[in-house]
Structures are given as C-alpha cells and as structure tokens.
Amino acid sequence: MENGSYRPPDDHPSPTKKRKLDSHSASLDIDATAHSAFSGPASAPAPVQLSNLPAPVALFALATSLRASAAALLPHLSKRPSSSSASSQARYTATWSAYVHYTTSAIVLLRAAVRLTAGASEWSGGRVELRANALLAETLVDTYEGTGNEKQVAPEAEKAITRALAISESHPSLKPFTLPLTLLHLRLAILTGKPSKYVRTNLRRLVSTLPALSPTSPASTAAAHYALQSFVVNLPTAGTDAAASTNTIATWQEKLQAWQSVQELASQHGDASVRVLALLAEAQLLLIRSPSDYSRAGSILTSLFTTLGTDPSSEEWPRTVKVLYRLVYCLWKSQMGEAKEAKDVLKNTHKLLDAQVEQAEIESDQVQLAFASANNDSAGSMSFRVPPHPTLYTFAFLASAAIHLDPLGKSPRSGLFAEEGVRIAESKLGAREATQPVTSLAFASQNLHAVASLKVHFHLLLASLGTMRSSYTTAETHLSSALSSLRAYNSSSWTTSEAALKILFGWAQIRMARAAKGGQDEKEAEEALEAVIFACEKRRKEGKEGGIAEHLKNVAMLSLLLLRLSSSTPSAPATTPTETLIRALSASEPSCTSSAHSRLIHSLAQALTVPSITASKAALSAALALANQMQANHVRVGVLALLANVFLWTREGEAQKMLISALKLAQSMGSAADRSYTYPDAPGSPPIVIGNARLGLWLGERLLESYRSDSSLQKTDEGRQKLVAQERVNEACRRMLELDEAAAAQERVVKMKA
C-alpha cells in the first residue's frame, strides 16, 4: 500500500468504532513519492485541511510528508561535497541538516501518535493505534539502517512492532498487517545481529500460516508468497558491521531455492512477468556462484532469448531488463568459450545502452518492475529490483573489458574499456554524479560499495593486462589501487574477500612474469600462490558460499606447478608438495558444461602431468582448440610454446611453424614505444620489437636451436641471414630482460628506503 490510508476489506467489519477516520485518511493529499507499507493508498480525490482531521491521522499525514521530504534529499546527500569548495561543503551541510530535521520531526510526530492512540479509548486496540506503531517502527528501521546505531533504537522499534502485531491478531480485518509487520521484525533482527537460526525459524513459522497458492488464490495471497521468498533471497541486509559479523547470511543454495520457489508460485498463479524475472535472477546467481556447471544457467538464458533478447525496440519489457539479460547472456557465452557470439551480443547491448534514454522512460522502467495486483488490499506486496540504467552502463564496461581481454596490439580494447570504467567509477565515488536510485542512507552506502567493487575489478583487469604486456610497474600500481579501494569500502571483511585473493594472485603473476635472475621474484611468487591456495581451502572448510574460490585455487595450483617445473633449482621445502598439486589437479576433472576456463585448466594440467608424450600432445591440442575458440591470444601463445616444445625433436617443421606463430604473438604483447630495443652500435637501424621479453627469449632460443640443427639452412645465404637475424632478436630480448631486472632491483631499493 502506498501513501494514504488503509482501506479495510469488505468481508469483515472494522473493530474501530470511528469509521470516519478511514474516510478522512483516504482523502489526504500526501506527497506521492513517500512509500510505506502502512500509510495506505494515495487515491485522494481532493485534499482536506489537516485541522479537520482526527489528531492521529493528521500526525500520520505530517510524518509521511516529512519522510517524503527527507527521501527527496537522499540523492543530494549521495553526492559528496568538494574538498576544495567552501560553497559545496556549505550546501552539503545544509542538506544534511535538513535531512536530520525532517527525519527527527517525523519520528517525534509518530511517537506522539503512539502515545495519543494508546491513551484514547476510541483508538486504542484498533487500526489507528496499529498504524501508529507500525509507522513508527518502520520509520526507525528505515532511518537508522546502515548508520551503525541500529541497536540504540531497536528496543523502541521492537516494542512498537510487538504492539502492532498484537493488535493485528485481534480482528480478522487487521490480519493482512501480520505479514509485513513480521518481515519488519525480522529485518530488525538482522540489523541487530540476531542469529540466523532465529530468523529462519520465524520465516518457516510465517510460511506455515499462509494458505496454499493456486490459480484461483486472491492476489493478496500470491503477493504474500512472493514477499516471503524475496525476503529469503535478500536475507543478508548489508549496511552494518553488526549484521556482517553474524551468521545471518543465506547461502547461495538457499537463495537458489528461493528463486525457484518464486518461479513455481508464479507459474501456479499465472504471473509470467514475475516468473521471467525470477528465472533471470537464478541465472545470474548460477553464473556467479557455480562456475563448475553452467548447464542450468545456459538452459534458462536460452529459454529467455525469444522473450528478452530478440527485439530491442519492443516495449513489452523495460529497457533495463533487456540490457541486464543481454549482459548476463554474453557473459555466459564468454564463459563457455563462445567468444564470437559473446562479442556480437555485447555489441548490440552497447547500442541499446547508448540509445537516447528519456527521463520518463527511465522512470517507466522502474515502475514496471513492481509486480503486485492493483486489487491487493494487504500490506504484503512485492517488487523486484533491477539495476538502473547508470549502473548497467558501468557494468557493461566491466563485461566488455573481460570479454575482450587480449594483450595484443598498441592499444588493446580491453584496456580502453577498463580505463573508461575506472573513470566512471571514480566519478561516482567522488560524487560528481549521484548513484541512482537512492531510497535510504543504507542504500546509498550499498550503492557506493557496489561501485567500489566494480572499480576494484577494473583495476584487476588492467593489472592482468599490464602483466601480460610486461608493464610490471603499471600492473603493480593497479593492484595497489584495487587494494586501496577494497580497504576503503569493505573495511570489515576485505582481508578475507575473494577480491583480496585475486589481488594476491595478481601479485604472484607479476612476480612470476618478472622472474629475476637472483630468484627473489620466484620465491615471492611461490609464497603468494601458496597463500592463495591456503586461503581458498580455508574458505571451503568454513563453508563459504560459491565456487569462484575453488576455481581460483585451481588456477593458483596450476601456476605453482608451472613455476616449479620451470625452475632450474629445486625450491626449499614447500608447504604444498608438487605431488600434491599434481594429484589435486588431476582429480578436478570438469564436465562438458563447465566453463571454458575450467576445461582449459584441466587440459593444461593433463599436458604437464601425464607420462605419455602422445597424451600430452592430445591435451595440448585440446587446450589450443579451446584457446582459439575463446579468442584468448595470451593463452594461445603459451600453448603454442608448450606444443612446439613437444614437437621439436619429432616433427621439426611443425615445431618451427608453431614457434614462429608464438613469437609473433609474443612480440605483439607490448607497445612498440616501451617494448622495443635498438642496438647502441646501430643507432640508425629500425628498433627490434620485443613485446614480452621473457617469453620471446624462450621461444627465440628454441627456434634458434632448430635452425642450427638444420644443416640445409646453413648452406644458403638466406638461411644464414635467418640465423643471424634470430640471434640478434634473442640478444635484444636478453638485454631487455637485463633492463627489466635492473629496474626491479632499483624499485626494491627505493621501497626499502621508504
């Protein structure tokens, strides 16, 4: 119900003797932007003077209006003041002062309404007293959620909810208030750190009180079922350290079951729109939390393609829903290794995002996402939240950077997308634009956390790209920026988050790529990879949700195995023995519905560990086919190098072709400006393009060995020139590596002095 008064059902007489109260409150002209489950519908034909209303109803009207005024200030409060502008700071201070004034005044008025209705016989124990207590509790929870002071008002809010619940049970006409009051009570329990067992027990008790849903069930019953399932899905309410420190968190399997329940209930009741959105929500959850099996996500997204993915100009669904579906769909295609189709869908998604969007259309998108019957007289309505256009626009850059991740060329597209994404995220975090929509202070905080998370992942992608292009200092800078953002916006749990593990793994990648002669980088890389494996295993033992950490653990184990196999000297006693790595990687065989990345890890692990050369060739061939399908040139160059090494002494001609192709790719992994070398004794000659120096040197040495073993090549001038040219390229790579190692040593000296 929204803004106005509660209209009693016709099947039961109201226990409130003063029936005029309802007719008066039904004609209030209250700001339509205010929203409360207990205010009532704003269906007023004409406004009336507050002086003509009974005192409690007038207090409700004033409090609702004040809450609406406070809500209107939230977008302005989400814009942080400029540190260099006194006028900006003064405006922000005035806005904050007005917000505090409005919210405090609303609470004071509702406290007065509670006292007034409790002490007057004409209102005590009826609908008016119930609404006074319910509105007070709701206002306290909405106002203090996310402030860190929830426990200070919890006793007052709990007392008001308890009284309202007691009244709602006193008469059948007030029964519809029981559901929203109970959900409000559970929301308060989460904010104040009550155990998850308490919340789930009350949820199960509430579900048992609802009638079974059938196609002929009233809309209010369907809305109640949807509301309960939505509450389970959104059980972990972010915004307070108290809530984050408890076990009141729904596992991803529980969320999955809740969305599936919504689908079943919607199918029974014929709510096609609710069912489609619930399916989309389930597919999102599966892609995020179950990388080992994408079959269910794929079948859902494929089934929704004719509904959401075919006609962009169709007005049947809001633009935001169509954009969200396309982004999820292209990410699924990318994860399955179908890069071409993923990029095609992504291109169309950007066209849809870039199309001119009128403000009225944005507002329409948000309104159409509320699914509750117009005849619903209960307070148990339900809505699905889909990210607004600005949020989807930012996320589209992250998806684009990930899908186009390719280190080749002067200005890789992935880097351009990620750099633009960082700029957009920083503008939102720096409040040069508001994060919309803003419905509460807690929601503003959640939006900032979401934007910060996107910024962290943009920096992680840029760090990965920098590492592949041998721009190690740049990569380390991006990792430092990612860590700073993570610590600033996730202070309570940043050390154990998946993003922190990815930052640690990124550091290990840089150390592996640098691999200085002294062995210090290899040692640091091994320690970092061991830490990632240990942290991922710890998360698994603690029952942390999702499979992303498991995937990261496999990547770290494969990286550690490659590091061990490539080292010329055995490392000190290792925390994770090499035999343990081999057994673990061999045991983690993915299914055909796993992500392409999981299948690629398995193929590479097989190639490195199987005793048979034939089996190794087959595994590397499978890895190469996957890399080509994924359009992952950074993987392709490594697989070609390994495959050429296997063929080198059996089919030398094939090996040379692979080495030459891989060398060209390695030379493209870095811009000509900073990854080329000119011999001092030949200043006029064109620079030699190096790209990735370490990989280029390894490939060049293998190729040179092959040339030298070919006696026919040395008999011709062309062959001898080829040998000399390759020797000069190899020497240039060697000198570039010496420069890299000197720069790394200098950086260590600077850090030690700092």
WONOR-V55558 format. One record per run of one state. SS is the DSSP state (~ for helix, > for strand, _ for the rest). FROM is the first residue (numbers start at 1). TO is the last residue. If there is no record, write none. Layout:
# WONOR-V55558
ss = {SS & SS}
from = {FROM & FROM}
to = {TO & TO}
This chain:
# WONOR-V55558
ss = {_ & > & _ & ~ & _ & > & _ & ~ & _ & ~ & _ & ~ & _ & ~ & _ & ~ & _ & ~ & _ & ~ & _ & ~ & _ & ~ & _ & ~ & _ & ~ & _ & ~ & _ & ~ & _ & ~ & _ & ~ & _ & ~ & _ & ~ & _ & > & _ & > & _ & ~ & _ & ~ & _ & ~ & _ & ~ & _ & ~ & _ & ~ & _ & ~ & _ & ~ & _ & ~ & _ & ~ & _ & ~ & _ & ~ & _ & ~ & _ & > & _ & > & _ & ~ & _ & ~ & _ & ~ & _}
from = {1 & 5 & 6 & 20 & 26 & 41 & 42 & 50 & 53 & 55 & 78 & 86 & 120 & 127 & 145 & 150 & 169 & 172 & 175 & 177 & 192 & 196 & 209 & 219 & 234 & 241 & 245 & 252 & 270 & 272 & 290 & 295 & 304 & 305 & 310 & 319 & 336 & 339 & 355 & 359 & 368 & 370 & 371 & 383 & 384 & 389 & 404 & 413 & 430 & 441 & 469 & 472 & 490 & 494 & 497 & 498 & 515 & 520 & 542 & 548 & 567 & 578 & 588 & 596 & 610 & 613 & 631 & 633 & 648 & 652 & 668 & 676 & 678 & 688 & 690 & 693 & 710 & 713 & 716 & 717 & 754}
to = {4 & 5 & 19 & 25 & 40 & 41 & 49 & 52 & 54 & 77 & 85 & 119 & 126 & 144 & 149 & 168 & 171 & 174 & 176 & 191 & 195 & 208 & 218 & 233 & 240 & 244 & 251 & 269 & 271 & 289 & 294 & 303 & 304 & 309 & 318 & 335 & 338 & 354 & 358 & 367 & 369 & 370 & 382 & 383 & 388 & 403 & 412 & 429 & 440 & 468 & 471 & 489 & 493 & 496 & 497 & 514 & 519 & 541 & 547 & 566 & 577 & 587 & 595 & 609 & 612 & 630 & 632 & 647 & 651 & 667 & 675 & 677 & 687 & 689 & 692 & 709 & 712 & 715 & 716 & 753 & 754}
